[in-house]
Amino acid sequence: MTTPTAPLAPGRLYIDGGWRSGEGLRRDVVNPATGKAVTTAADATDAEVDAAVEAARRAYDSGVWSGLSGRERSRVLYRAAALIQEHAEELAQLETLDTGKPIQFSRMIDVGNTVTHFEYYAGLAYSIDGATRQTGLPALAYTRHEPYGVVAAITPFNFPLILSTSKIAPALAAGNTVVHKPAEDTPLTALRLAELLTEAGLPAGVLNVVTGGGAVGERLVRHPGVDKVAFTGSTAVGRKIAAAAAETLKPATVELGGKSANLIFADADLDSAAHAAVSGFVFNTGQFCMGGTRLLVQRPVYDEMLARVAGAAGGVPVGDPLAPHTVVGPMAGQRHLDKVKSYVQLGVTEEGATLVAGGHRVESLDGYFFAPTVLADVRQDARVVQEEIFGPVLTVQAFDTEEEAVALANGTAFGLAAGLQTSDLGRAHRVAGALKAGMVWVNTWGMLDVTLPFGGYKQSGYGREYGPEGLHEYTQTKSVYIPMS
Ligand code: NAD
């Protein structure tokens, strides 16, 4: 492993193509597997946020990036993909150190998808085409898709690399410049990514990283030098960001929370359904916006499925995230662990849920480990069913008919993802159409691909990431009209 020194130096910010030592308050960056600090991150001061926005503004206005052809931008982004691949092990180690996610997933999913994103949007940078339009008048009329200018990208703690890349790669492909604020808990890979992109040939000021908490994010969103806001995080913060962006009429995409239902019909392949159910809620220690955290099971197979899921949840390997076969690592921090514990207690002591697996901190381990937990016999109006817990906690409910299953699945404020397990093809199409969610999986759970747009319905937000849709969030359309005479 290459030692990831640069982002581990205390209090670093990345502004205008180089490191700065942040002058603001410092907070510990903690390894969740041990509970010990590995470095400190600075809360960027107002002056530092302004400096980052000014650097991005200068870089944008100078045309050093926005003035390049798509082909030239594409070459830099392909080089970035290759460099990220070259540093894959270093980035995976850094991501696991910062988040506690099992190293096998950091390598395969987090770093793997980061490379794929840069390659994909490098390809799309070539083809940001407009269209000619038949106006009915003697004129040539056409459209152009142009960048917005300076993008503020604000990301959460659970997939630091992927969720920064899913904004940075398309924003850069379209010709924007970016100021990125990663989550206060997990800033390390964002800092290293900025450095690698500079090495790949990104001009100074095109990508800047400021660390810190909500106040830093808020200053960015309200900043007059920012033209577009891209946010992933909780619904509560998304609402504030949408309101702040509206005050200055900035376009914003907000990718928010979820409470996704997985429907198991009695005709499903029960082995595959049980696998989808368990992997769907333990993946990333349940800190997965698209986690399948509500299991709805048709009554004839309810008891069998509950027994299978509880048994499998109890057998999932929990432990050291650096061990090669670990599937569930620690929660990302103390506050996340406390939130999960309090929801499980609420469900069991006040909402009548039956605890059939887990329900406790893993005391034999030092970090923030929580055992995969299954709560059965829950009511639809219980808070453990309606609210996002964001930990390895599954609620299980029974249903009789397809209509009832769809009504229960759609019966929360969220609409990020949903899934159904069935061997009936007609039902698969019918229910996929009826579920109010931006992503539906049939006979699996959790598959994402860079070509497929994803984003929320209802309180899970608006806008799409991934796919060509993800690129177009970073362009605005101009019409050009030229009379023939
Ligand atoms: P969070 O909303 O607490 O924080 C997200 C980011 O917003 C952080 O960088 C934070 O510092 C910043 N922030 C906080 N207050 C702000 C403000 N007033 N103005 C500007 N920025 C502010 O989310 P989190 O706890 O880091 O992440 C978990 C949440 O993210 C969950 O709700 C999860 O479902 C959601 N999420 C959604 C998706 C998706 O694609 N829809 C993906 C991953 C995570």
Residues whose N, C-alpha, C, O or C-beta is under 5 A from the ligand:
A	BS01	NAD	I154 T155 P156 F157 K181 P182 A183 E184 G212 G213 G214 G217 E218 T232 G233 S234 T235 V237 K240 E255 L256 G257 G258 C289 S460
